[in-house]
Amino acid sequence: MGEVNVASSRAVERAFAVKTVAGDARNGGMGDGDARATSPTPSTPPEKEIEPTKKRRVTPGKASFAFDVHDGAIPFAHDERGEPMFGCETCSFDPDGCEKCLGGPPIRTTWIRERALAYDVPPVKTYRPTEEEWAGDPLEYINSIRPEAEKYGVCNIIPPPSWTPEFCLPDKESLRFRTRIQALNELQNRPAGPSARARAKMLEEEGDDAANVSASTSGRMGGGGGGGRMGGGGGGGRMGGATPEDVEAVVKQYGFQQGARHNLTSLERYSKYFKSTYFSEHGEPQNVSVKDMEGEFWRLIEASEGRNVEVIYGADIATMHVGSGFAKAGVNCPPGQETYASSPWNVCNMPYNSESCLSHVEATTGITVPWLYFGMTMSAFCWHVEDHSFYSVNYHHFGAPKVWYSIPATHSKQFEEVMHRRLPHLFQSQPDLLHSLVTILSPKILQDEGIPVYRVEQHPRSYIITFPYAYHAGFNTGFNCAEAVNFAPIDWLPFGVGATERYVRDKRYQSVAHDQLLSTLTQSAHKHPRFPKVLAEVMQERVDTEEQRVEAAKPLIGQFVRMENTAEAPDLNERDCTTCKADLNWAGVACSCSFGKGRGYVYCLRCVKACECAVEKRTCFYRHTVQELREQVSELRRLAAGTN
């Protein structure tokens, strides 16, 4: 997609910042590929509230455009006095703008207050640590509340009053990010296949490269198998690039389409415009509470009628590229923020806590490196569990509340069964639906199925902790910003085993190589008193399984060769099974018909007979013998006994 010429844009921004009054300076936006761009990026920080200016209308005939259109960007106009104006011809240059110049989908209100669906959803536990508790290790504190808190799937942690970090996102005034369009009435009740918007776009672009339609499906919120954390087809960590076949498969699946590029101010403005337009009666905006909005949200999900109600969401924005909302330690740390930059409660630091298993994992965006989320009124995050069933922490930097719903891990399998039974047509066309974050079932449906669902409102300065294998979902009640990342105390490890087996079953790439992580944790267990006991149990079970697989595969393998990182005995550390995508750190099988000099097909011990060649052509490359692995388990047990 093309973008506005940078030099022209910056010149316009400077003129815009100097010549407009305060209210108009907040009306900025940025170009997008749908020709729904808005005015240039403003210089006013989003945290500051500015008194609105008096509306000023002019007739289109008296307005003159200030610069040429670049790649579909909508220029702003000058009035008869030569001063820049916000808006466009569609809204007669109304300072409040319209969906065209605000960079969002058309707003179609179907709201009637009396039709809202009110559900009785019990609350999760909220914790308020003392100053002393807050000064300690976050993972120790979370472990202390875990026996109670994990029964709800998530918990809410409100820091002491002294915790007041500033929002320190670098260059936040100039940040631009792509949004995704969500049709709320399609999140539960929809036919199989692409969204209505995607189908319309495909018809419009018939004859063009179909891959263009799938461009919005990358990242965690995309829904279909692109890159990013949930994609399975590229975007960081161990994942490889998507093939043309992958792209074609994505085109046929449901996913969120790309929306306009936005900055903080333009998304805030569109969110407010949406709220005042959608929640209105006879053209007059109405005051709505969180409960009012929640009732309308679930009505749209469960009982929507007529045309789509669409919102946009700035999700999965990599802090690796744009920076974190928390201060970063070093010479550029803002004055007064040094404590927050180094705090273990800074979400950038939590994955690398010495007691987190992820401290042994390379930097991976969305897992050990946080993502930012910029929400708007009624934008949603659908039911999901974290990658590898990790813990997650979500910090609310500023803005309107987020409403969360959770299901404890004890009922996650039942939830998955209900999803398959209730939405069989969606799973038939999109088998990885639960990994795609594009589907919601209401709390009422789940409660009727005997599944406990809990609720919490998250406000600025608070943390939501999600526990391993606990499904969660929710929506935003207005413009806000949150930052989230994963972490993994040692009690996560058994959940990681289950997640790995589900990934293999679903033929999904593993963003973290589980067997490699087990070996790394075993080598460092002597440094962590809590590690040996849990590790010994997990490793014992894993080694027993490995022995069974080796014995079952022996009749199908001609020779066993220890990995030496040579052409004849390659190290399979970075390889995945060609068939099921399993991690091959411990062992992999190759056949001379396709494998040579570290390239070609290679399989795990589950998928060893993937070709019809003679047995002697197959070689198993292994890292440790089963006996060596058992000796590692024995050492872990000795360490565990010494720490009891």
N, C-alpha and C positions, 0 to 999 in steps of 0.2 A: 504494500500500500504506500502511496506517495505521501509526503508530509509537506507542510508549508515551508517555503524557502526560509532558511534560518536567518539570513542577514536581514531580509525584509521584515520577518517576524520580530526580531529584536529591535529594529528601528521603530516599528509600530508600538511595541511594548513601552519603549522609553517615552514616545510621544503620548501614549495613552496614560501612563503614570503621571506625567506632568500636567496634562491639560484637563483631565476629568476630575470631577469632585469625588469625595470619598465614597459615596454610595455607588457611583458608576464604576469605580475602580475595582469593586468586588465582582464585576460581571464577566470576568474573563473566562476563556475556555481554550480549546485547541482544536486543530483540524483532525478530520477522520476520513477514512476511505469511503464512507457512505454519503459524502457530500452533506453531512449534517454538522459541519464544524461550527465552532463558536468563536467568539472574539479572543484576542490574544491573552496570554497568561498575565494575571495581575501581579502586583508586587506586594499586596496586602496579605500578611500572614493569616491563615484560616482561623486561628484561635481568637482573633480580636473581633469583637462585635462592633459594627459601625452603624450609626443611625441611618436609616434609609433616606434618600433624597426625595424630593417631590417629583412625581411622575411628570415627564415631559414628552409630549407627543408632537410629531411633525408629519406632514403628508409626504408620501414617497417622492412626489414630484419636486420637493424642496431639498431632498437629501442628495448628496453626492458621495460616491465611493472613493475611499482614500488610496487604495492600491489594487493591483491586479489580483485576480483569483489564482491561487496555486494549488493544483491537484485537488480541486473540489472544495477548498476552504471558503467559507463565507466571509466576505469582508465586512467591516463595520462602516457605518456611514458618518458623514459630518452634517450638522444642521446648518441653517442659514448663517449662523455666526462662525462657522468653520470649526466648531468644537465636535470631537468624536462622540458618537452616540452608541449605546448598546442596542441590541435588538436586530430585527430584520424586517423586510417588507411584509412578511406573513403576519406579524403582530403589530404592524405600524410602528416599529421601533419603540415598543413599550419597554421601559427600563426593567420590568419584571420578566421580559422575554417570553418565549414559547418553546415547545419541545424541539422545534427546528433549530433555533439559535442556541438553545441550552444543551444540545447534543444528546438527546435521549429519544426513546421511542414515543409515538403518540400516546397521550393519556386518555383513556376511555373509562370514565367512572361508572361503576355499577353499584356504588355504595348506598345502602339504606341501613341506617343505624339499627333498626329493629330486626334485621335479618342476620345479625352477627351470630356466630356459633360460639357459645361459651362452654368450655370444658373444665371440669374439676380435676386439676392436675396437682398433686401434692408437691411441696417444695423439697429441694435438695438441702443438705446441711451447709450452713454458712459459718465460717470460722474467722475469728478476730484475734490473731496472735498478739501477745504483749510485745512491748519493745524488746524485752529480753529474748523472747522466742524469735522475734524477727531478726535479731542480730546473729542468730545461729545459722546452721546449715539448712537450706530449704528442703533438701531431700530427707534430712532427719525429721524435720517438722512434718512433712507430708507422710512419712512412715509412721509417725506417732498418731496421726488422725486416720490413717488408712483403714484400720479394722472397722470403723464406723462409716467413713466417707465413701468407701468403694461400694457399699451396698446400694448407693444411689447412682453409680456410674460416673458422676462428676461431682465436684464440690466447688464452693465459692469461698475465696480467701480475700478478706478485706484487710489491707495493711494498717498499721498504726498511723495516727494522724501525721507523724513526722515524715512519712513516705510521700514526697511531693516532687518527683522527677519532672523536669521539663520535657516537652516534646522536641527532641533535638535532631529530627531528620535533616540531613544535609540538603541544602538547596531546595527546601520544600516549596518555595515560591515558584520554582521553575519545573518541578517534577511533573511529568506527563505519563499517564499510564492508560493502557487499553482496558476497556470495560467489557463485560459480557451481558448479554440481554437474556433475562429470565422471564418466561411466560408462566406466571404463577398458577394459572388454571391448568397447565400441562404437567405440573410436577407430580400429580397423583393419577389423574384421569386423562389418559391420552392413548391414541392408537400406537402400535409398534412402528418403529422407523423414525425418520428425522422429524424435527419439530415443524410446526406449520410455517414458521418463518423460513426455515431451511428449505422446505419443499417449494415455497414460493420463489426463493432465490435460485434454486436449481432450475425451475421452469424458466425464470428470467434469463438465466445464463446458459440455457440449453445449447450444447455444442462446445462450450468452453471446458477447460480443464476442471474436472470435478473436485480436484484437490483444493481448489479455492474455497469450496464450501466448508471444508473441514478445518480451516485455519484457526477457528476459535476453540477447537477442542483440546488444545494443549493445556497442561497444568492440572491442578487438583480439582478445580471446579468445572473443568471443560466437559467431561462426560463422554468418553469414547475411546481413549487409548492413545492419545497423543503423548507429548512429553511431560515433563514435570514429575511431581511426586507420585501421582496416581496413574500416570499414563501408560507405562509399560512399553514405551517406544522411543525414548530419548529424553534427554533433559537433565543429566546429572547423575552422579553416583555410578553404578555399574551398568546402567541401561544403555543399550545401543540405539542406533538411528532407526526410524520407522521405514519400512519397505513400502513400495507402491501398493502391494497387496494390503498392508496395514491401513494405508490412507484410504483405499477403496472401501475397506470394511468400516472405517470410521464414518465415511460419507453416508452409509446406509443406517447408521445408528443415531440415537437421540443425543444431542449435545447443545450447549448454549452457543448461540451465534455471537460474533464480535459486535460490540457497540462502538461508540465514538471514543476517541482519546479524550481524557479529562485531566484536569489538575484538581487540587484540593478544593479551590474556591468554586470551580464550575460544577463539580459533583455536589457540593453542598447546596449550591443554588438550584440545581435541577431537583435535588431531593426535596427542598422546601417548596419548589413550584409544584412538584408531583403531589405532595401532601395537601397543599392548599387547594389544588384543583380537584384531586380525587375525593378528598373528604370535604365535600361541599354540598350545600343544599340551596337550590335556586340560585346558583352562581356565587353564593357566599361561603367562604371557608368556615369550617366548624372546628371547635376545640374537641380533640379526641385524646383520650387517655391511652396508656399502653394496653389496657384491657380492651378498649374499644378497637384499637388497631389489631390486636391479637384475634379478636372475634371475626373481623373482616378477613384477616389473613387465612384463617381456617375455613371460612366460607368459600373463599376463592379456591382453596385447595380441594375441598370436598364437594361443593355444590355450585360451582361456577356455571353461569349461563352466558350465552352470547359470545362476543368477541374476546380476544385475548387481553389480559391485563399484564403489561410488561413493565419490568423495572430493570435497572442496571446495577452491576456490582463490580468494583475494582478488587479482584481477588488474586491471591498467589503472586504478589509483587515481591520479587526476590531482593532481600536486603543485601545480598552479596553484590548487587549491582547499584542499588539506589541508596543504601545505608539504612541503619536502624533508627527507630524513634527514640531509643535510649542513647545517651551519650557514650562515646567511645573513648577509652583511656588513651592518653598520649598528648602530644603538644597541641593538638587542635581541640582538646576537650573544653567545652564552654565553662567559664568560671562558675564555681558553685556546684558543678555536676560531677566532680571527681568521685564522690562517694557512690553515686548511682552507677557510674561507669564501671566501677570495680565490684559492685555489690553482687553477691551470688544470686540475688533475686532478679537481676537484670536478665531478661530472657535470652540474650546472646550468650550469657555465661552458663546457663543451666545445663545444656547438653554436655558441657565439658567439666562439670563437677566431677571430682575424682571418684565419687561413688556411683557415677552414671556409666553404664556399659558403653554408651555412645562416646565417651571420652576416648575410646580406642578406635573410633571410626573416622575416616577422612571427612573433611568438610563436604557436606551434601546439602544443596539448597532445599529448603522445605523440611529437612529432617534435623540436621545439626546447625543449619544456618536459617534464621527465621524468615517467615513470609509476613508481609504487611497486607492488611485487608481494609479497604475503604468502602463502607456500606452506605446505602441510602434507604429511604423509607420502604419497608417491606421486602428488601432484597433478602434472599434466603441462602442458608447452607443446609444441604440435604443430609439424610441419614448416612452415616459412615462410621467406620472405626479408623484409627490411625494406621499408617503403614506399619507392618510387622506387629500390630497391636501395641505399639509404644504408648507410654504416657504422653500427654501433651500439656503445655501451659499456654494459656491465651491471656494476654494483658490488654486491658482496655485503656488506650491512651487518652482519648477525649471523645466527646460527642454524645449522641443519644444512646439509650440503653440497648443492649442485645438481649433477646429472650432465647434461652437455651432449653432444650428438652433432652432427657437422657434415659438410657436403658442400662441397668447393671449387667455386667458380664455374665452373670448366672443365667440370664435370659436371652443372651445374644443368639444362640443357636435357634431358639424358638422363634425369635424375631426373623431370622433368615428364612425359616420354614414358612412363616406367615407371608413374608414378601413373595416367595415363590408361588405359594398357593393363591394369593390374592391377585398377583400380576403375572400370570404364566406367559401371556403373549409378549410382554416386555422382555422377559428372560429368554424366550425363544429367539428373538431377534437380536438380543444384546446379552449374552451369557454373563459378562462381567459387570452387570448392572449395579451390583452392590459396591463395586469399586469406583463407579463413575460419578457419584455425588450429584445425581440429577433427579432423584426420586424421593418423594415423601409419602408416608402414610400418616394419617392424623392420629393424635393420642387416643381419640375415641375408638377408632378401629382396633388399635393395639390393646387398649384396656379391655375391650370386648373379647379379645382373644386370650385374655389372662396374662398379658405382659405388663409388668409395672412400668409406668412412665413418670418421670419427675421433671420439675420445672424450676428455673431460676432466672432472675433478671440480673444482668451484669452491668454495672455502672462504671464510670471512669475511676481509675486508680485501683481497680480490683482485678483479681486473677481467677480464671476458671481452670481447674485441673481436671483433665479427663483421665480416667483409669484404664488400664489395659483391657482391650477387647470390649469396651463399653461403647455402644452406639450412641451417637449424639447428633442433634440437628438444631435448627433455630432460624431466627430472622432478626433483622435490624429494624429498629423503630424510627430511624432517621439517620442523618449523616453522622458517621463515626469512624474511628480508626482503631484497629486492634493489631496486635503482633503476636504471632504464635510460632512455637517450635516444639520439637520432641525431646524427651529425655528418657532414661531407662535405668532406674535403680535395679539392683540385682533381683528383686522379687518379680520383675517383669519377665525374666528369662523363660520360665515355663510357658508363658503366653506366647513368647516368640517362637517356641518350638511348634505350637499349634498353628500359628500364622504361617510359618514356613511350609508346613504340610498342605495348608489350604492354597498357598501360592502354587505349589507343585500341581495340585489337583486341577487348579484353574489355568495352569500353564502361563503364569504371570512372572515377569522378571522380578527378581529380588533386589531392592535398592540397597540392602545390606546383606552381605554374604554370611549366612548364619553359622555355617560350620567354621569358617575362618574366624568369626568373632568368638566362637566357643574356644578355639585353640588359643587365641590371644588372651582371653580372660583367664584361661587355665594357667598360662605362663605368668600372669601377674597376680594370681590369687593370693600369694603370700603377703601382698601389700595391703590387702583389704579384708579385715576380720569377718565381714558379713558375707563375703563371696564363697569361701570353700564349701560350706554346707549345701547351699543351693546348687552350686556348680557340680558338686559330686553327684547329686541326684540326677540332674539333667544330663550330665556326661555319661553316667552309667546307662541310662535309658538309650541315649544316642549310640553308644558303642555297641550295646546289645543289638540294636537295629542294624548297625553297619555290619556286624558279624553275620547276621541272617542274610543280608543282601549279598555279601561276598560269597557265602556258601551257595546261595541260589544261582549266582552268576557264573560260578566256576566252570560248569559244563559248557558254557557258551564262550569262554575266553581261552585263547591259545597261550598267552604268557602274561605274567605280572612283572611290571618294571617300576622301580621307585623313581619318583620325580626328581630330576637333577637340573632342570632348567637348561637343557641342551636340546638340540634338534632331535636326537634319538629318544630322549626322556624329558619331554617338555613339562614345565610347571603350569598346571591348569588353574592357577590361583584366580585369574581374571576371566575364566571361561564359564559358560553356562551350558547346561544340557540342551542340545539342539531340539529335543522333543518337548520336554516339560519345563525348561528354563531353570532347573535346579542348580544350586551352587556346587561346583566341582572341586572345591578346595581339598577335600579329603581323597577323592578318587574319581576317575573318569575313564571311559572306555572308547577307544578309537579303532576304526577298521581301515586297513590299508587301501581299501577301495576308494576312500574319500579323504583320508587324513594324511598329511605330509608336512613335515617341518613346522609343526605347531599350527597349521591351518587345516581347514576342513571340518567335517562333522565330528562331534564328540558327544558322548552320552553318559548319563549317570547310571548307577548300578540297577536302577529300576527299569531303565529303557534300553538295556544293553543290546537286545536283539532287534535293532532297528533296520538291519539289512539282511539279506539272505546269503551272505558270503560264508565260506567255510570257517570253522572255529579258529583255525590257526592264523587267520588274517587279523584277528582281534587281539588288541593289547589293552590291559588295564594298567593305567598309570596311577600309583598310589603314593600318598605322602607318609603315612604311618601304617605299620602293621597293626592288626587288631590287638596283638599282645602289647605293643607299645602304647596304644590308647588305653588299655586296661591299667597299665602302670601309671599313667597320668591320673586315672580315677583313684587309684590307691593313694597316690600322693595327696590328692585333694581330701580324701577321707582322713589322712593323718593330720593335715592342716586343720580340718574342721574339729577334730578331737582336741587339738591343742588350743582352740579358741573357745571351747565350751566351758 
